[in-house]
Amino acid sequence: MVDAQTHAAHAAVFEMAPSVVAEWHSAFGTLSLDLARGALPAMGVTGFDEDTLVSILREQLENFWDEGAETQARARRLVYTTFSDLDAALGEHFFDAFMDWGRTIWLAEQALQSQAFLWARLALVDSELLGDGAVVPPLVQKLRDEIVRRTDVPLFARTPETGWDRRYFQRLGYSTAASTDGGDADPMRRVQEHVRFFHLRQAWIEASKVASDPDAETAHVLLWAQSVAPRVNIPPHMVAQPGSWI
């Protein structure tokens, strides 16, 4: 079974576009950080031993750094050998689960994440803005309940304290001081966004279970959202189909 999984890893990695290889390279680096350890479950990275995951990521990254100048071919080989080692160490189900996490969370397009955050704003709109007698569709109410249930999203530290983290930050040119401007001063900003996105995806997945006629209800919810959007300064045409970010 490992051989089959290895062939799957080989095929998937060598079919990746260079930009996707670069994103996985970035994911491996971020997930290797001590700063990110507490964020792994919150981003949906679960179901396997974290110590093994981090140990393999660091070993592969160190080998990559020691080999010299970075090239696309070397980056692709890094991704392939990392997946192969992780698959061998963490079991036959790891590859599919981790690839699925990468596709739906880490590699999710910015437009999809923006839609998730936009729908969160609409679902949580204050009742006073809706007006007297306004009826919130049950699907939206359920989405609101699920989002509120997940509002206790932790804020993760962003200043490297361990030797590995400082080395990684310095190698990639990230600031080793705490970010105060909300900019791209460190990789943990992206981690925080992915945590929010994962929680919103899970909220929608749970909320959508109440729909007895999903097509009809989502069409109704879309019309409701487009009518509410101007009240929170969102142009109606920017509101996409509910759940389109899944």
Contacts in CASP RR format, 6 or more apart in sequence:
PFRMAT RR
TARGET T0000
AUTHOR 0000-0000-0000
METHOD contacts of the structure
MODEL  1
MVDAQTHAAHAAVFEMAPSVVAEWHSAFGTLSLDLARGALPAMGVTGFDE
DTLVSILREQLENFWDEGAETQARARRLVYTTFSDLDAALGEHFFDAFMD
WGRTIWLAEQALQSQAFLWARLALVDSELLGDGAVVPPLVQKLRDEIVRR
TDVPLFARTPETGWDRRYFQRLGYSTAASTDGGDADPMRRVQEHVRFFHL
RQAWIEASKVASDPDAETAHVLLWAQSVAPRVNIPPHMVAQPGSWI
1 92 0 8 1.000
2 87 0 8 1.000
2 88 0 8 1.000
2 91 0 8 1.000
2 92 0 8 1.000
5 87 0 8 1.000
5 91 0 8 1.000
5 92 0 8 1.000
5 95 0 8 1.000
6 84 0 8 1.000
6 87 0 8 1.000
6 88 0 8 1.000
8 95 0 8 1.000
9 80 0 8 1.000
9 83 0 8 1.000
9 84 0 8 1.000
9 87 0 8 1.000
9 95 0 8 1.000
10 80 0 8 1.000
10 84 0 8 1.000
12 83 0 8 1.000
12 99 0 8 1.000
13 21 0 8 1.000
13 76 0 8 1.000
13 79 0 8 1.000
13 80 0 8 1.000
13 83 0 8 1.000
14 76 0 8 1.000
14 80 0 8 1.000
16 24 0 8 1.000
16 76 0 8 1.000
16 79 0 8 1.000
18 72 0 8 1.000
18 75 0 8 1.000
18 76 0 8 1.000
20 107 0 8 1.000
21 72 0 8 1.000
21 75 0 8 1.000
21 76 0 8 1.000
21 79 0 8 1.000
22 75 0 8 1.000
23 106 0 8 1.000
23 107 0 8 1.000
24 79 0 8 1.000
24 102 0 8 1.000
24 106 0 8 1.000
25 75 0 8 1.000
25 78 0 8 1.000
25 79 0 8 1.000
26 187 0 8 1.000
27 102 0 8 1.000
27 106 0 8 1.000
28 57 0 8 1.000
28 60 0 8 1.000
28 61 0 8 1.000
28 78 0 8 1.000
28 79 0 8 1.000
28 82 0 8 1.000
29 57 0 8 1.000
29 61 0 8 1.000
29 168 0 8 1.000
29 187 0 8 1.000
30 36 0 8 1.000
30 187 0 8 1.000
30 190 0 8 1.000
30 191 0 8 1.000
31 40 0 8 1.000
31 45 0 8 1.000
31 53 0 8 1.000
31 54 0 8 1.000
31 57 0 8 1.000
32 54 0 8 1.000
32 57 0 8 1.000
32 58 0 8 1.000
32 61 0 8 1.000
32 164 0 8 1.000
32 168 0 8 1.000
33 160 0 8 1.000
33 164 0 8 1.000
33 165 0 8 1.000
33 168 0 8 1.000
33 187 0 8 1.000
33 188 0 8 1.000
34 160 0 8 1.000
34 161 0 8 1.000
34 162 0 8 1.000
34 164 0 8 1.000
34 165 0 8 1.000
35 156 0 8 1.000
35 157 0 8 1.000
35 158 0 8 1.000
35 160 0 8 1.000
35 161 0 8 1.000
35 165 0 8 1.000
35 188 0 8 1.000
35 191 0 8 1.000
36 156 0 8 1.000
36 187 0 8 1.000
36 188 0 8 1.000
36 191 0 8 1.000
37 50 0 8 1.000
37 54 0 8 1.000
38 154 0 8 1.000
38 156 0 8 1.000
39 154 0 8 1.000
39 156 0 8 1.000
39 188 0 8 1.000
39 191 0 8 1.000
39 192 0 8 1.000
39 195 0 8 1.000
40 46 0 8 1.000
40 50 0 8 1.000
40 53 0 8 1.000
42 153 0 8 1.000
42 154 0 8 1.000
42 195 0 8 1.000
42 198 0 8 1.000
42 199 0 8 1.000
43 101 0 8 1.000
43 105 0 8 1.000
43 191 0 8 1.000
43 194 0 8 1.000
43 195 0 8 1.000
43 198 0 8 1.000
44 101 0 8 1.000
44 105 0 8 1.000
44 198 0 8 1.000
45 53 0 8 1.000
45 98 0 8 1.000
45 101 0 8 1.000
47 97 0 8 1.000
48 90 0 8 1.000
48 91 0 8 1.000
48 94 0 8 1.000
49 90 0 8 1.000
52 89 0 8 1.000
52 90 0 8 1.000
53 86 0 8 1.000
53 90 0 8 1.000
56 82 0 8 1.000
56 85 0 8 1.000
56 86 0 8 1.000
56 89 0 8 1.000
57 82 0 8 1.000
58 164 0 8 1.000
59 85 0 8 1.000
60 78 0 8 1.000
60 81 0 8 1.000
60 82 0 8 1.000
60 85 0 8 1.000
61 78 0 8 1.000
61 168 0 8 1.000
64 70 0 8 1.000
64 74 0 8 1.000
64 75 0 8 1.000
64 78 0 8 1.000
65 171 0 8 1.000
67 74 0 8 1.000
83 95 0 8 1.000
83 98 0 8 1.000
86 94 0 8 1.000
86 95 0 8 1.000
86 98 0 8 1.000
87 94 0 8 1.000
87 95 0 8 1.000
104 201 0 8 1.000
104 246 0 8 1.000
105 194 0 8 1.000
105 197 0 8 1.000
105 198 0 8 1.000
105 201 0 8 1.000
106 194 0 8 1.000
108 197 0 8 1.000
108 245 0 8 1.000
112 244 0 8 1.000
112 245 0 8 1.000
113 193 0 8 1.000
113 197 0 8 1.000
113 245 0 8 1.000
115 240 0 8 1.000
115 243 0 8 1.000
115 244 0 8 1.000
115 245 0 8 1.000
116 197 0 8 1.000
116 200 0 8 1.000
116 201 0 8 1.000
116 204 0 8 1.000
116 245 0 8 1.000
117 196 0 8 1.000
117 197 0 8 1.000
117 200 0 8 1.000
118 234 0 8 1.000
118 238 0 8 1.000
118 239 0 8 1.000
119 143 0 8 1.000
119 200 0 8 1.000
119 204 0 8 1.000
119 225 0 8 1.000
119 239 0 8 1.000
119 242 0 8 1.000
119 243 0 8 1.000
119 245 0 8 1.000
120 147 0 8 1.000
120 200 0 8 1.000
120 203 0 8 1.000
121 232 0 8 1.000
121 234 0 8 1.000
122 140 0 8 1.000
122 225 0 8 1.000
122 228 0 8 1.000
122 229 0 8 1.000
122 232 0 8 1.000
122 234 0 8 1.000
122 239 0 8 1.000
123 140 0 8 1.000
123 143 0 8 1.000
123 144 0 8 1.000
123 147 0 8 1.000
124 144 0 8 1.000
124 147 0 8 1.000
124 148 0 8 1.000
125 228 0 8 1.000
125 231 0 8 1.000
125 232 0 8 1.000
127 134 0 8 1.000
129 228 0 8 1.000
129 231 0 8 1.000
129 232 0 8 1.000
130 136 0 8 1.000
130 228 0 8 1.000
130 231 0 8 1.000
136 144 0 8 1.000
136 224 0 8 1.000
137 217 0 8 1.000
137 220 0 8 1.000
137 221 0 8 1.000
137 224 0 8 1.000
138 210 0 8 1.000
138 217 0 8 1.000
139 207 0 8 1.000
139 208 0 8 1.000
139 210 0 8 1.000
139 211 0 8 1.000
139 217 0 8 1.000
139 218 0 8 1.000
139 221 0 8 1.000
139 242 0 8 1.000
140 221 0 8 1.000
140 224 0 8 1.000
140 225 0 8 1.000
142 206 0 8 1.000
142 207 0 8 1.000
142 210 0 8 1.000
143 203 0 8 1.000
143 204 0 8 1.000
143 207 0 8 1.000
143 242 0 8 1.000
145 207 0 8 1.000
146 202 0 8 1.000
146 203 0 8 1.000
146 204 0 8 1.000
146 206 0 8 1.000
146 207 0 8 1.000
147 199 0 8 1.000
147 200 0 8 1.000
147 203 0 8 1.000
149 203 0 8 1.000
150 199 0 8 1.000
150 200 0 8 1.000
150 202 0 8 1.000
150 203 0 8 1.000
153 195 0 8 1.000
153 196 0 8 1.000
153 199 0 8 1.000
154 195 0 8 1.000
155 192 0 8 1.000
156 188 0 8 1.000
156 191 0 8 1.000
156 192 0 8 1.000
156 195 0 8 1.000
157 188 0 8 1.000
158 178 0 8 1.000
158 179 0 8 1.000
158 185 0 8 1.000
158 186 0 8 1.000
158 188 0 8 1.000
158 189 0 8 1.000
159 176 0 8 1.000
159 177 0 8 1.000
159 178 0 8 1.000
160 166 0 8 1.000
160 168 0 8 1.000
160 169 0 8 1.000
160 176 0 8 1.000
166 176 0 8 1.000
168 174 0 8 1.000
169 175 0 8 1.000
169 176 0 8 1.000
169 186 0 8 1.000
170 176 0 8 1.000
172 187 0 8 1.000
174 185 0 8 1.000
174 186 0 8 1.000
174 187 0 8 1.000
175 185 0 8 1.000
175 186 0 8 1.000
177 185 0 8 1.000
179 185 0 8 1.000
179 186 0 8 1.000
179 189 0 8 1.000
182 189 0 8 1.000
183 189 0 8 1.000
197 245 0 8 1.000
200 245 0 8 1.000
201 245 0 8 1.000
201 246 0 8 1.000
204 242 0 8 1.000
204 243 0 8 1.000
204 245 0 8 1.000
204 246 0 8 1.000
205 246 0 8 1.000
208 214 0 8 1.000
208 243 0 8 1.000
211 217 0 8 1.000
211 218 0 8 1.000
218 241 0 8 1.000
218 242 0 8 1.000
218 243 0 8 1.000
221 242 0 8 1.000
222 239 0 8 1.000
222 241 0 8 1.000
222 242 0 8 1.000
225 239 0 8 1.000
225 242 0 8 1.000
226 236 0 8 1.000
226 239 0 8 1.000
227 236 0 8 1.000
229 235 0 8 1.000
229 236 0 8 1.000
229 238 0 8 1.000
229 239 0 8 1.000
230 236 0 8 1.000
END
